[in-house]
Amino acid sequence: VPATNESWDDWKEANPVQFQVSRLAEPSEKAKWATSLENLPWLILTDKKGVVADEGFGLEDLEAKLNEVNKP
């Protein structure tokens, strides 16, 4: 079930993160692989251009991965 604009804004305000987050406004056939799951089984990290930099790592590795992606 898609989040409402209000609940999404509340979540972003309560959970500030240093990377871009987004959501689907409505379920779509193209995104069915993700929207049919209760939770995604892994994290997906993108660089500033939106290119996938890493995926499949645990939350405990997030800080190290962010530092690596943010290297000049």
matplotlib code that plots the C-alpha trace (Angstrom):
import matplotlib.pyplot as plt

x = [0.0, 1.6, 2.3, 0.2, 2.0, 1.4, 2.8, 5.8, 6.6, 6.2, 8.6, 11.2, 11.1, 11.4, 14.2, 16.6, 19.2, 22.1, 21.1, 18.2, 15.1, 12.1, 8.8, 6.3, 3.1, 1.1, 1.9, 2.8, 3.4, 7.0, 7.7, 5.7, 8.9, 9.4, 5.9, 4.7, 7.1, 6.5, 10.1, 13.0, 15.5, 18.6, 19.8, 20.5, 23.0, 23.2, 25.8, 24.9, 24.0, 21.5, 23.7, 23.7, 27.0, 26.4, 23.6, 22.9, 24.8, 23.5, 22.6, 25.7, 27.8, 25.9, 28.2, 31.3, 29.5, 28.4, 32.0, 33.2, 30.6, 31.2, 35.0, 36.1]
y = [0.0, 3.3, 5.8, 9.0, 12.3, 13.2, 10.0, 10.1, 13.7, 12.7, 9.8, 11.9, 14.5, 11.9, 9.9, 12.4, 10.7, 12.0, 10.2, 10.5, 8.5, 8.1, 6.3, 5.1, 7.2, 4.3, 0.6, -0.1, -3.2, -2.1, -2.0, -5.1, -6.9, -4.4, -3.4, -7.0, -7.5, -6.4, -5.1, -5.1, -7.7, -5.5, -1.9, -0.3, 2.6, 5.1, 7.8, 11.5, 10.8, 8.1, 5.2, 2.1, 2.1, -1.0, -3.3, -6.3, -5.1, -4.9, -1.8, -2.3, -1.6, 1.5, 4.1, 2.6, 2.3, 5.9, 7.0, 5.1, 6.5, 10.0, 9.9, 12.6]
z = [0.0, -1.0, 1.7, 1.7, 1.1, 4.7, 6.1, 3.7, 4.8, 8.5, 8.0, 6.2, 9.0, 11.7, 9.9, 8.4, 6.2, 4.2, 1.0, -1.4, -0.6, -2.7, -2.9, -5.4, -5.4, -6.8, -7.5, -11.1, -13.2, -13.7, -10.0, -9.0, -8.1, -5.2, -4.4, -3.9, -1.1, 2.5, 2.7, 0.3, 1.5, 1.1, 0.9, -2.5, -2.5, -5.3, -6.0, -6.6, -10.2, -9.2, -10.4, -8.2, -6.4, -4.2, -3.0, -0.9, 2.2, 5.8, 7.8, 9.9, 6.8, 5.6, 7.1, 5.5, 2.2, 2.3, 3.1, 0.1, -2.3, -1.1, -1.7, -4.1]

ax = plt.figure().add_subplot(projection="3d")
ax.plot(x, y, z, "-o")
ax.set_aspect("equal")
plt.show()
